[in-house]
Amino acid sequence: MKPKIHPNYRDTKVVCACGNTFQTRSCYRDNELRVEICGVCHPFFSGKEKFVDTSGRVDRFQKKYAKKP
């Protein structure tokens, strides 16, 4: 392998918006990585139905496909 071309791979703390935290390794430049959704709060893994609305996408979809009287 060529020297001095590989990124710095280090321990990183991941913090979710739900409050869950865990340690992993990453090339991310900071020691802490913040995410909006993780495996604990994601509907697929938790079994709880939850809308994850980013930039009003759910509202736009509901308005676009709403039944008109």
All heavy atoms as a GROMACS GRO file, in nm:
protein
  563
    1MET      N    1   0.083  -0.119   0.000
    1MET     CA    2   0.000   0.000   0.000
    1MET      C    3   0.087   0.125   0.000
    1MET      O    4   0.196   0.125   0.057
    1MET     CB    5  -0.089   0.002   0.124
    1MET     CG    6  -0.198  -0.101   0.122
    1MET     SD    7  -0.325  -0.060   0.239
    1MET     CE    8  -0.282  -0.170   0.370
    2LYS      N    9   0.035   0.229  -0.060
    2LYS     CA   10   0.108   0.355  -0.063
    2LYS      C   11   0.099   0.424   0.073
    2LYS      O   12  -0.007   0.427   0.135
    2LYS     CB   13   0.052   0.447  -0.170
    2LYS     CG   14   0.071   0.396  -0.311
    2LYS     CD   15   0.015   0.495  -0.410
    2LYS     CE   16   0.036   0.445  -0.550
    2LYS     NZ   17  -0.018   0.538  -0.650
    3PRO      N   18   0.208   0.481   0.119
    3PRO     CA   19   0.204   0.552   0.248
    3PRO      C   20   0.138   0.689   0.236
    3PRO      O   21   0.140   0.753   0.131
    3PRO     CB   22   0.352   0.564   0.285
    3PRO     CG   23   0.423   0.560   0.155
    3PRO     CD   24   0.342   0.472   0.064
    4LYS      N   25   0.077   0.732   0.345
    4LYS     CA   26   0.019   0.866   0.360
    4LYS      C   27  -0.096   0.900   0.266
    4LYS      O   28  -0.119   1.016   0.236
    4LYS     CB   29   0.128   0.973   0.348
    4LYS     CG   30   0.237   0.960   0.452
    4LYS     CD   31   0.337   1.070   0.438
    4LYS     CE   32   0.447   1.053   0.541
    4LYS     NZ   33   0.549   1.155   0.530
    5ILE      N   34  -0.170   0.798   0.216
    5ILE     CA   35  -0.287   0.829   0.133
    5ILE      C   36  -0.417   0.784   0.200
    5ILE      O   37  -0.524   0.817   0.153
    5ILE     CB   38  -0.276   0.766  -0.007
    5ILE    CG1   39  -0.276   0.612   0.002
    5ILE    CG2   40  -0.156   0.817  -0.081
    5ILE    CD1   41  -0.300   0.544  -0.129
    6HIS      N   42  -0.406   0.709   0.308
    6HIS     CA   43  -0.524   0.654   0.373
    6HIS      C   44  -0.578   0.751   0.478
    6HIS      O   45  -0.503   0.816   0.548
    6HIS     CB   46  -0.492   0.519   0.436
    6HIS     CG   47  -0.442   0.421   0.336
    6HIS    ND1   48  -0.524   0.362   0.244
    6HIS    CD2   49  -0.317   0.375   0.310
    6HIS    CE1   50  -0.453   0.282   0.165
    6HIS    NE2   51  -0.327   0.289   0.204
    7PRO      N   52  -0.711   0.759   0.491
    7PRO     CA   53  -0.770   0.850   0.591
    7PRO      C   54  -0.746   0.799   0.732
    7PRO      O   55  -0.720   0.681   0.755
    7PRO     CB   56  -0.919   0.848   0.558
    7PRO     CG   57  -0.941   0.721   0.485
    7PRO     CD   58  -0.813   0.690   0.413
    8ASN      N   59  -0.759   0.889   0.828
    8ASN     CA   60  -0.741   0.856   0.968
    8ASN      C   61  -0.867   0.785   1.018
    8ASN      O   62  -0.974   0.843   1.023
    8ASN     CB   63  -0.715   0.985   1.047
    8ASN     CG   64  -0.674   0.956   1.189
    8ASN    OD1   65  -0.651   0.842   1.226
    8ASN    ND2   66  -0.664   1.060   1.268
    9TYR      N   67  -0.854   0.659   1.055
    9TYR     CA   68  -0.966   0.576   1.099
    9TYR      C   69  -0.964   0.570   1.251
    9TYR      O   70  -0.869   0.518   1.310
    9TYR     CB   71  -0.950   0.437   1.038
    9TYR     CG   72  -1.069   0.347   1.049
    9TYR    CD1   73  -1.190   0.379   0.989
    9TYR    CD2   74  -1.060   0.227   1.117
    9TYR    CE1   75  -1.298   0.295   0.997
    9TYR    CE2   76  -1.167   0.142   1.126
    9TYR     CZ   77  -1.286   0.176   1.065
    9TYR     OH   78  -1.393   0.091   1.074
   10ARG      N   79  -1.066   0.624   1.318
   10ARG     CA   80  -1.063   0.635   1.464
   10ARG      C   81  -1.198   0.603   1.527
   10ARG      O   82  -1.299   0.596   1.457
   10ARG     CB   83  -1.018   0.774   1.504
   10ARG     CG   84  -1.108   0.882   1.452
   10ARG     CD   85  -1.060   1.021   1.492
   10ARG     NE   86  -1.111   1.117   1.398
   10ARG     CZ   87  -1.036   1.195   1.323
   10ARG    NH1   88  -0.907   1.190   1.331
   10ARG    NH2   89  -1.091   1.278   1.239
   11ASP      N   90  -1.197   0.588   1.660
   11ASP     CA   91  -1.321   0.564   1.734
   11ASP      C   92  -1.411   0.687   1.727
   11ASP      O   93  -1.364   0.800   1.738
   11ASP     CB   94  -1.291   0.534   1.881
   11ASP     CG   95  -1.225   0.398   1.899
   11ASP    OD1   96  -1.251   0.310   1.816
   11ASP    OD2   97  -1.150   0.382   1.996
   12THR      N   98  -1.541   0.663   1.705
   12THR     CA   99  -1.638   0.771   1.693
   12THR      C  100  -1.761   0.737   1.774
   12THR      O  101  -1.808   0.624   1.773
   12THR     CB  102  -1.679   0.790   1.545
   12THR    OG1  103  -1.562   0.813   1.467
   12THR    CG2  104  -1.773   0.907   1.528
   13LYS      N  105  -1.814   0.835   1.846
   13LYS     CA  106  -1.936   0.818   1.923
   13LYS      C  107  -2.053   0.865   1.836
   13LYS      O  108  -2.052   0.976   1.785
   13LYS     CB  109  -1.929   0.902   2.051
   13LYS     CG  110  -2.052   0.893   2.136
   13LYS     CD  111  -2.034   0.980   2.260
   13LYS     CE  112  -2.158   0.980   2.344
   13LYS     NZ  113  -2.144   1.070   2.459
   14VAL      N  114  -2.153   0.779   1.817
   14VAL     CA  115  -2.271   0.813   1.738
   14VAL      C  116  -2.383   0.848   1.834
   14VAL      O  117  -2.414   0.771   1.926
   14VAL     CB  118  -2.313   0.696   1.646
   14VAL    CG1  119  -2.435   0.733   1.565
   14VAL    CG2  120  -2.198   0.656   1.556
   15VAL      N  121  -2.446   0.965   1.814
   15VAL     CA  122  -2.554   1.013   1.899
   15VAL      C  123  -2.678   1.031   1.813
   15VAL      O  124  -2.677   1.107   1.716
   15VAL     CB  125  -2.517   1.146   1.968
   15VAL    CG1  126  -2.631   1.195   2.055
   15VAL    CG2  127  -2.390   1.131   2.047
   16CYS      N  128  -2.786   0.962   1.849
   16CYS     CA  129  -2.912   0.972   1.775
   16CYS      C  130  -3.001   1.079   1.838
   16CYS      O  131  -2.984   1.114   1.955
   16CYS     CB  132  -2.984   0.838   1.777
   16CYS     SG  133  -3.140   0.839   1.686
   17ALA      N  134  -3.096   1.129   1.760
   17ALA     CA  135  -3.191   1.228   1.811
   17ALA      C  136  -3.279   1.171   1.922
   17ALA      O  137  -3.328   1.245   2.007
   17ALA     CB  138  -3.278   1.280   1.697
   18CYS      N  139  -3.297   1.038   1.924
   18CYS     CA  140  -3.379   0.974   2.028
   18CYS      C  141  -3.305   0.962   2.161
   18CYS      O  142  -3.364   0.926   2.262
   18CYS     CB  143  -3.428   0.838   1.981
   18CYS     SG  144  -3.299   0.710   1.974
   19GLY      N  145  -3.175   0.989   2.160
   19GLY     CA  146  -3.096   0.980   2.282
   19GLY      C  147  -3.005   0.859   2.289
   19GLY      O  148  -2.921   0.848   2.378
   20ASN      N  149  -3.020   0.767   2.197
   20ASN     CA  150  -2.936   0.648   2.195
   20ASN      C  151  -2.794   0.685   2.152
   20ASN      O  152  -2.774   0.767   2.063
   20ASN     CB  153  -2.994   0.545   2.097
   20ASN     CG  154  -2.918   0.417   2.097
   20ASN    OD1  155  -2.869   0.371   2.199
   20ASN    ND2  156  -2.906   0.356   1.980
   21THR      N  157  -2.694   0.625   2.216
   21THR     CA  158  -2.555   0.646   2.178
   21THR      C  159  -2.485   0.512   2.168
   21THR      O  160  -2.519   0.416   2.238
   21THR     CB  161  -2.480   0.733   2.281
   21THR    OG1  162  -2.479   0.666   2.406
   21THR    CG2  163  -2.543   0.869   2.295
   22PHE      N  164  -2.386   0.504   2.078
   22PHE     CA  165  -2.303   0.385   2.067
   22PHE      C  166  -2.170   0.422   2.004
   22PHE      O  167  -2.155   0.527   1.943
   22PHE     CB  168  -2.374   0.273   1.988
   22PHE     CG  169  -2.416   0.313   1.849
   22PHE    CD1  170  -2.334   0.291   1.740
   22PHE    CD2  171  -2.540   0.370   1.827
   22PHE    CE1  172  -2.374   0.326   1.613
   22PHE    CE2  173  -2.582   0.405   1.701
   22PHE     CZ  174  -2.498   0.383   1.593
   23GLN      N  175  -2.073   0.336   2.022
   23GLN     CA  176  -1.938   0.358   1.970
   23GLN      C  177  -1.920   0.280   1.842
   23GLN      O  178  -1.968   0.168   1.828
   23GLN     CB  179  -1.833   0.311   2.071
   23GLN     CG  180  -1.820   0.398   2.194
   23GLN     CD  181  -1.754   0.530   2.164
   23GLN    OE1  182  -1.813   0.632   2.190
   23GLN    NE2  183  -1.635   0.530   2.110
   24THR      N  184  -1.848   0.338   1.748
   24THR     CA  185  -1.811   0.271   1.624
   24THR      C  186  -1.678   0.329   1.578
   24THR      O  187  -1.619   0.411   1.647
   24THR     CB  188  -1.920   0.289   1.515
   24THR    OG1  189  -1.889   0.205   1.405
   24THR    CG2  190  -1.934   0.432   1.473
   25ARG      N  191  -1.632   0.286   1.463
   25ARG     CA  192  -1.509   0.342   1.406
   25ARG      C  193  -1.544   0.406   1.273
   25ARG      O  194  -1.626   0.354   1.199
   25ARG     CB  195  -1.403   0.234   1.391
   25ARG     CG  196  -1.356   0.185   1.526
   25ARG     CD  197  -1.247   0.083   1.518
   25ARG     NE  198  -1.133   0.122   1.436
   25ARG     CZ  199  -1.026   0.187   1.482
   25ARG    NH1  200  -1.019   0.222   1.607
   25ARG    NH2  201  -0.926   0.215   1.401
   26SER      N  202  -1.481   0.520   1.245
   26SER     CA  203  -1.516   0.595   1.126
   26SER      C  204  -1.401   0.684   1.081
   26SER      O  205  -1.310   0.713   1.159
   26SER     CB  206  -1.640   0.681   1.155
   26SER     OG  207  -1.670   0.764   1.045
   27CYS      N  208  -1.409   0.730   0.958
   27CYS     CA  209  -1.313   0.828   0.904
   27CYS      C  210  -1.366   0.969   0.922
   27CYS      O  211  -1.305   1.064   0.875
   27CYS     CB  212  -1.290   0.802   0.756
   27CYS     SG  213  -1.212   0.644   0.723
   28TYR      N  214  -1.480   0.983   0.989
   28TYR     CA  215  -1.541   1.114   1.011
   28TYR      C  216  -1.445   1.203   1.089
   28TYR      O  217  -1.378   1.159   1.181
   28TYR     CB  218  -1.673   1.097   1.086
   28TYR     CG  219  -1.757   1.223   1.095
   28TYR    CD1  220  -1.811   1.281   0.982
   28TYR    CD2  221  -1.781   1.284   1.217
   28TYR    CE1  222  -1.887   1.396   0.990
   28TYR    CE2  223  -1.857   1.397   1.227
   28TYR     CZ  224  -1.910   1.453   1.112
   28TYR     OH  225  -1.985   1.567   1.120
   29ARG      N  226  -1.437   1.331   1.054
   29ARG     CA  227  -1.335   1.421   1.108
   29ARG      C  228  -1.353   1.455   1.256
   29ARG      O  229  -1.257   1.487   1.323
   29ARG     CB  230  -1.330   1.549   1.026
   29ARG     CG  231  -1.456   1.630   1.032
   29ARG     CD  232  -1.454   1.747   0.935
   29ARG     NE  233  -1.583   1.811   0.929
   29ARG     CZ  234  -1.684   1.773   0.853
   29ARG    NH1  235  -1.670   1.668   0.776
   29ARG    NH2  236  -1.798   1.837   0.854
   30ASP      N  237  -1.478   1.449   1.308
   30ASP     CA  238  -1.502   1.480   1.450
   30ASP      C  239  -1.509   1.351   1.530
   30ASP      O  240  -1.521   1.242   1.476
   30ASP     CB  241  -1.632   1.557   1.466
   30ASP     CG  242  -1.626   1.696   1.404
   30ASP    OD1  243  -1.514   1.752   1.397
   30ASP    OD2  244  -1.730   1.747   1.363
   31ASN      N  245  -1.507   1.364   1.662
   31ASN     CA  246  -1.517   1.248   1.750
   31ASN      C  247  -1.660   1.208   1.776
   31ASN      O  248  -1.685   1.103   1.834
   31ASN     CB  249  -1.447   1.277   1.883
   31ASN     CG  250  -1.298   1.290   1.865
   31ASN    OD1  251  -1.241   1.233   1.774
   31ASN    ND2  252  -1.236   1.365   1.953
   32GLU      N  253  -1.757   1.291   1.735
   32GLU     CA  254  -1.898   1.263   1.760
   32GLU      C  255  -1.977   1.282   1.631
   32GLU      O  256  -1.965   1.384   1.564
   32GLU     CB  257  -1.952   1.356   1.869
   32GLU     CG  258  -2.092   1.324   1.912
   32GLU     CD  259  -2.134   1.406   2.031
   32GLU    OE1  260  -2.097   1.370   2.144
   32GLU    OE2  261  -2.202   1.507   2.010
   33LEU      N  262  -2.058   1.185   1.597
   33LEU     CA  263  -2.141   1.188   1.477
   33LEU      C  264  -2.286   1.190   1.521
   33LEU      O  265  -2.330   1.103   1.595
   33LEU     CB  266  -2.113   1.064   1.391
   33LEU     CG  267  -2.193   1.046   1.265
   33LEU    CD1  268  -2.160   1.157   1.165
   33LEU    CD2  269  -2.160   0.911   1.203
   34ARG      N  270  -2.363   1.291   1.478
   34ARG     CA  271  -2.504   1.303   1.515
   34ARG      C  272  -2.592   1.256   1.400
   34ARG      O  273  -2.571   1.297   1.286
   34ARG     CB  274  -2.538   1.446   1.552
   34ARG     CG  275  -2.464   1.493   1.675
   34ARG     CD  276  -2.523   1.620   1.732
   34ARG     NE  277  -2.465   1.649   1.862
   34ARG     CZ  278  -2.517   1.609   1.977
   34ARG    NH1  279  -2.628   1.539   1.978
   34ARG    NH2  280  -2.458   1.639   2.091
   35VAL      N  281  -2.689   1.169   1.431
   35VAL     CA  282  -2.782   1.117   1.331
   35VAL      C  283  -2.925   1.143   1.375
   35VAL      O  284  -2.953   1.165   1.493
   35VAL     CB  285  -2.760   0.965   1.308
   35VAL    CG1  286  -2.625   0.939   1.247
   35VAL    CG2  287  -2.776   0.886   1.435
   36GLU      N  288  -3.018   1.144   1.280
   36GLU     CA  289  -3.159   1.169   1.310
   36GLU      C  290  -3.233   1.042   1.351
   36GLU      O  291  -3.331   1.048   1.424
   36GLU     CB  292  -3.228   1.231   1.188
   36GLU     CG  293  -3.178   1.368   1.154
   36GLU     CD  294  -3.248   1.424   1.032
   36GLU    OE1  295  -3.349   1.367   0.989
   36GLU    OE2  296  -3.200   1.526   0.981
   37ILE      N  297  -3.189   0.929   1.299
   37ILE     CA  298  -3.260   0.803   1.325
   37ILE      C  299  -3.159   0.689   1.332
   37ILE      O  300  -3.060   0.690   1.260
   37ILE     CB  301  -3.368   0.780   1.216
   37ILE    CG1  302  -3.468   0.677   1.259
   37ILE    CG2  303  -3.306   0.751   1.083
   37ILE    CD1  304  -3.596   0.682   1.181
   38CYS      N  305  -3.183   0.596   1.424
   38CYS     CA  306  -3.091   0.483   1.442
   38CYS      C  307  -3.170   0.352   1.444
   38CYS      O  308  -3.290   0.350   1.426
   38CYS     CB  309  -3.010   0.501   1.570
   38CYS     SG  310  -3.110   0.488   1.720
   39GLY      N  311  -3.102   0.243   1.469
   39GLY     CA  312  -3.166   0.112   1.472
   39GLY      C  313  -3.263   0.095   1.588
   39GLY      O  314  -3.353   0.012   1.583
   40VAL      N  315  -3.249   0.173   1.694
   40VAL     CA  316  -3.338   0.163   1.809
   40VAL      C  317  -3.472   0.231   1.779
   40VAL      O  318  -3.578   0.180   1.815
   40VAL     CB  319  -3.273   0.226   1.934
   40VAL    CG1  320  -3.369   0.232   2.050
   40VAL    CG2  321  -3.149   0.148   1.972
   41CYS      N  322  -3.469   0.346   1.712
   41CYS     CA  323  -3.593   0.421   1.689
   41CYS      C  324  -3.647   0.407   1.547
   41CYS      O  325  -3.755   0.458   1.516
   41CYS     CB  326  -3.572   0.569   1.723
   41CYS     SG  327  -3.445   0.650   1.626
   42HIS      N  328  -3.577   0.339   1.457
   42HIS     CA  329  -3.625   0.322   1.320
   42HIS      C  330  -3.746   0.229   1.319
   42HIS      O  331  -3.746   0.125   1.384
   42HIS     CB  332  -3.514   0.263   1.232
   42HIS     CG  333  -3.546   0.269   1.087
   42HIS    ND1  334  -3.629   0.179   1.026
   42HIS    CD2  335  -3.506   0.355   0.992
   42HIS    CE1  336  -3.638   0.209   0.898
   42HIS    NE2  337  -3.564   0.316   0.875
   43PRO      N  338  -3.852   0.265   1.247
   43PRO     CA  339  -3.976   0.185   1.248
   43PRO      C  340  -3.955   0.041   1.201
   43PRO      O  341  -4.021  -0.050   1.250
   43PRO     CB  342  -4.068   0.258   1.151
   43PRO     CG  343  -4.011   0.392   1.133
   43PRO     CD  344  -3.867   0.385   1.166
   44PHE      N  345  -3.866   0.016   1.110
   44PHE     CA  346  -3.843  -0.119   1.060
   44PHE      C  347  -3.788  -0.210   1.169
   44PHE      O  348  -3.827  -0.326   1.180
   44PHE     CB  349  -3.746  -0.116   0.942
   44PHE     CG  350  -3.721  -0.251   0.881
   44PHE    CD1  351  -3.814  -0.308   0.797
   44PHE    CD2  352  -3.606  -0.321   0.910
   44PHE    CE1  353  -3.793  -0.433   0.740
   44PHE    CE2  354  -3.582  -0.445   0.854
   44PHE     CZ  355  -3.676  -0.501   0.770
   45PHE      N  356  -3.699  -0.158   1.252
   45PHE     CA  357  -3.636  -0.238   1.356
   45PHE      C  358  -3.714  -0.236   1.488
   45PHE      O  359  -3.710  -0.333   1.563
   45PHE     CB  360  -3.494  -0.190   1.381
   45PHE     CG  361  -3.407  -0.200   1.260
   45PHE    CD1  362  -3.362  -0.086   1.197
   45PHE    CD2  363  -3.372  -0.323   1.206
   45PHE    CE1  364  -3.282  -0.093   1.084
   45PHE    CE2  365  -3.293  -0.332   1.094
   45PHE     CZ  366  -3.248  -0.217   1.032
   46SER      N  367  -3.783  -0.126   1.518
   46SER     CA  368  -3.852  -0.114   1.645
   46SER      C  369  -3.994  -0.170   1.641
   46SER      O  370  -4.050  -0.203   1.744
   46SER     CB  371  -3.857   0.032   1.691
   46SER     OG  372  -3.938   0.108   1.603
   47GLY      N  373  -4.054  -0.177   1.522
   47GLY     CA  374  -4.190  -0.226   1.510
   47GLY      C  375  -4.296  -0.121   1.539
   47GLY      O  376  -4.415  -0.148   1.535
   48LYS      N  377  -4.255   0.000   1.569
   48LYS     CA  378  -4.348   0.109   1.597
   48LYS      C  379  -4.362   0.194   1.472
   48LYS      O  380  -4.264   0.229   1.408
   48LYS     CB  381  -4.296   0.198   1.710
   48LYS     CG  382  -4.279   0.125   1.840
   48LYS     CD  383  -4.216   0.215   1.944
   48LYS     CE  384  -4.184   0.138   2.070
   48LYS     NZ  385  -4.105   0.217   2.163
   49GLU      N  386  -4.487   0.227   1.437
   49GLU     CA  387  -4.509   0.311   1.320
   49GLU      C  388  -4.477   0.455   1.356
   49GLU      O  389  -4.520   0.509   1.456
   49GLU     CB  390  -4.654   0.301   1.273
   49GLU     CG  391  -4.678   0.373   1.143
   49GLU     CD  392  -4.818   0.352   1.091
   49GLU    OE1  393  -4.885   0.259   1.137
   49GLU    OE2  394  -4.858   0.429   1.006
   50LYS      N  395  -4.398   0.517   1.271
   50LYS     CA  396  -4.354   0.653   1.297
   50LYS      C  397  -4.324   0.720   1.164
   50LYS      O  398  -4.256   0.663   1.079
   50LYS     CB  399  -4.228   0.648   1.383
   50LYS     CG  400  -4.162   0.780   1.410
   50LYS     CD  401  -4.038   0.755   1.496
   50LYS     CE  402  -3.952   0.877   1.506
   50LYS     NZ  403  -3.830   0.850   1.582
   51PHE      N  404  -4.377   0.840   1.145
   51PHE     CA  405  -4.345   0.914   1.023
   51PHE      C  406  -4.215   0.990   1.045
   51PHE      O  407  -4.199   1.062   1.142
   51PHE     CB  408  -4.455   1.016   0.989
   51PHE     CG  409  -4.576   0.953   0.925
   51PHE    CD1  410  -4.697   0.953   0.989
   51PHE    CD2  411  -4.566   0.895   0.800
   51PHE    CE1  412  -4.807   0.896   0.932
   51PHE    CE2  413  -4.675   0.837   0.741
   51PHE     CZ  414  -4.797   0.838   0.806
   52VAL      N  415  -4.124   0.972   0.953
   52VAL     CA  416  -4.000   1.046   0.956
   52VAL      C  417  -4.011   1.150   0.847
   52VAL      O  418  -3.997   1.121   0.730
   52VAL     CB  419  -3.878   0.954   0.932
   52VAL    CG1  420  -3.751   1.034   0.933
   52VAL    CG2  421  -3.874   0.844   1.036
   53ASP      N  422  -4.045   1.271   0.887
   53ASP     CA  423  -4.072   1.378   0.791
   53ASP      C  424  -3.948   1.466   0.775
   53ASP      O  425  -3.903   1.528   0.868
   53ASP     CB  426  -4.190   1.462   0.839
   53ASP     CG  427  -4.236   1.559   0.732
   53ASP    OD1  428  -4.190   1.547   0.617
   53ASP    OD2  429  -4.319   1.645   0.764
   54THR      N  430  -3.895   1.464   0.656
   54THR     CA  431  -3.780   1.548   0.626
   54THR      C  432  -3.822   1.652   0.522
   54THR      O  433  -3.865   1.618   0.414
   54THR     CB  434  -3.666   1.463   0.568
   54THR    OG1  435  -3.639   1.357   0.658
   54THR    CG2  436  -3.542   1.544   0.548
   55SER      N  437  -3.815   1.775   0.558
   55SER     CA  438  -3.846   1.887   0.469
   55SER      C  439  -3.990   1.886   0.421
   55SER      O  440  -4.018   1.929   0.311
   55SER     CB  441  -3.753   1.886   0.348
   55SER     OG  442  -3.620   1.874   0.385
   56GLY      N  443  -4.082   1.834   0.500
   56GLY     CA  444  -4.224   1.839   0.464
   56GLY      C  445  -4.263   1.743   0.353
   56GLY      O  446  -4.364   1.762   0.287
   57ARG      N  447  -4.188   1.637   0.332
   57ARG     CA  448  -4.218   1.543   0.224
   57ARG      C  449  -4.350   1.472   0.245
   57ARG      O  450  -4.425   1.449   0.150
   57ARG     CB  451  -4.106   1.440   0.210
   57ARG     CG  452  -3.979   1.497   0.158
   57ARG     CD  453  -3.876   1.389   0.143
   57ARG     NE  454  -3.746   1.448   0.117
   57ARG     CZ  455  -3.632   1.384   0.130
   57ARG    NH1  456  -3.631   1.260   0.171
   57ARG    NH2  457  -3.519   1.445   0.104
   58VAL      N  458  -4.379   1.434   0.369
   58VAL     CA  459  -4.504   1.363   0.398
   58VAL      C  460  -4.623   1.454   0.370
   58VAL      O  461  -4.721   1.413   0.306
   58VAL     CB  462  -4.506   1.313   0.544
   58VAL    CG1  463  -4.642   1.255   0.580
   58VAL    CG2  464  -4.397   1.211   0.567
   59ASP      N  465  -4.615   1.580   0.413
   59ASP     CA  466  -4.724   1.674   0.388
   59ASP      C  467  -4.745   1.698   0.240
   59ASP      O  468  -4.859   1.701   0.192
   59ASP     CB  469  -4.697   1.808   0.457
   59ASP     CG  470  -4.703   1.797   0.608
   59ASP    OD1  471  -4.775   1.709   0.658
   59ASP    OD2  472  -4.635   1.878   0.675
   60ARG      N  473  -4.637   1.715   0.166
   60ARG     CA  474  -4.649   1.736   0.021
   60ARG      C  475  -4.712   1.615  -0.047
   60ARG      O  476  -4.796   1.629  -0.135
   60ARG     CB  477  -4.513   1.764  -0.041
   60ARG     CG  478  -4.466   1.905  -0.018
   60ARG     CD  479  -4.342   1.932  -0.095
   60ARG     NE  480  -4.240   1.836  -0.050
   60ARG     CZ  481  -4.111   1.847  -0.069
   60ARG    NH1  482  -4.064   1.950  -0.134
   60ARG    NH2  483  -4.027   1.758  -0.024
   61PHE      N  484  -4.673   1.494  -0.004
   61PHE     CA  485  -4.730   1.373  -0.062
   61PHE      C  486  -4.879   1.364  -0.033
   61PHE      O  487  -4.959   1.333  -0.122
   61PHE     CB  488  -4.658   1.249  -0.006
   61PHE     CG  489  -4.714   1.119  -0.056
   61PHE    CD1  490  -4.675   1.069  -0.178
   61PHE    CD2  491  -4.806   1.047   0.020
   61PHE    CE1  492  -4.726   0.949  -0.226
   61PHE    CE2  493  -4.858   0.928  -0.025
   61PHE     CZ  494  -4.818   0.879  -0.150
   62GLN      N  495  -4.919   1.391   0.092
   62GLN     CA  496  -5.060   1.383   0.128
   62GLN      C  497  -5.143   1.487   0.054
   62GLN      O  498  -5.255   1.461   0.013
   62GLN     CB  499  -5.076   1.397   0.279
   62GLN     CG  500  -5.024   1.275   0.353
   62GLN     CD  501  -5.028   1.288   0.503
   62GLN    OE1  502  -5.044   1.398   0.556
   62GLN    NE2  503  -5.012   1.176   0.572
   63LYS      N  504  -5.089   1.607   0.036
   63LYS     CA  505  -5.160   1.711  -0.040
   63LYS      C  506  -5.173   1.673  -0.187
   63LYS      O  507  -5.278   1.693  -0.249
   63LYS     CB  508  -5.088   1.844  -0.029
   63LYS     CG  509  -5.102   1.911   0.106
   63LYS     CD  510  -5.025   2.042   0.109
   63LYS     CE  511  -5.028   2.104   0.247
   63LYS     NZ  512  -4.946   2.226   0.254
   64LYS      N  513  -5.069   1.617  -0.242
   64LYS     CA  514  -5.068   1.582  -0.385
   64LYS      C  515  -5.167   1.471  -0.416
   64LYS      O  516  -5.236   1.474  -0.518
   64LYS     CB  517  -4.927   1.539  -0.425
   64LYS     CG  518  -4.912   1.511  -0.572
   64LYS     CD  519  -4.767   1.479  -0.605
   64LYS     CE  520  -4.749   1.452  -0.752
   64LYS     NZ  521  -4.609   1.423  -0.786
   65TYR      N  522  -5.176   1.371  -0.329
   65TYR     CA  523  -5.260   1.255  -0.356
   65TYR      C  524  -5.388   1.250  -0.273
   65TYR      O  525  -5.451   1.146  -0.263
   65TYR     CB  526  -5.179   1.128  -0.337
   65TYR     CG  527  -5.069   1.115  -0.440
   65TYR    CD1  528  -4.937   1.140  -0.407
   65TYR    CD2  529  -5.098   1.082  -0.572
   65TYR    CE1  530  -4.836   1.132  -0.503
   65TYR    CE2  531  -5.000   1.074  -0.667
   65TYR     CZ  532  -4.868   1.098  -0.632
   65TYR     OH  533  -4.770   1.090  -0.726
   66ALA      N  534  -5.425   1.363  -0.213
   66ALA     CA  535  -5.549   1.368  -0.136
   66ALA      C  536  -5.668   1.360  -0.231
   66ALA      O  537  -5.665   1.412  -0.343
   66ALA     CB  538  -5.555   1.498  -0.057
   67LYS      N  539  -5.771   1.290  -0.188
   67LYS     CA  540  -5.891   1.277  -0.271
   67LYS      C  541  -5.965   1.409  -0.271
   67LYS      O  542  -5.991   1.468  -0.167
   67LYS     CB  543  -5.982   1.167  -0.219
   67LYS     CG  544  -5.921   1.030  -0.238
   67LYS     CD  545  -6.018   0.923  -0.200
   67LYS     CE  546  -5.958   0.786  -0.225
   67LYS     NZ  547  -6.049   0.679  -0.196
   68LYS      N  548  -5.996   1.456  -0.389
   68LYS     CA  549  -6.067   1.582  -0.402
   68LYS      C  550  -6.217   1.554  -0.411
   68LYS      O  551  -6.260   1.467  -0.484
   68LYS     CB  552  -6.018   1.657  -0.526
   68LYS     CG  553  -5.872   1.693  -0.516
   68LYS     CD  554  -5.823   1.762  -0.638
   68LYS     CE  555  -5.674   1.790  -0.623
   68LYS     NZ  556  -5.615   1.847  -0.743
   69PRO      N  557  -6.299   1.630  -0.334
   69PRO     CA  558  -6.445   1.605  -0.333
   69PRO      C  559  -6.512   1.644  -0.462
   69PRO      O  560  -6.473   1.706  -0.548
   69PRO     CB  561  -6.497   1.692  -0.218
   69PRO     CG  562  -6.388   1.787  -0.186
   69PRO     CD  563  -6.262   1.734  -0.244
   0.00000   0.00000   0.00000
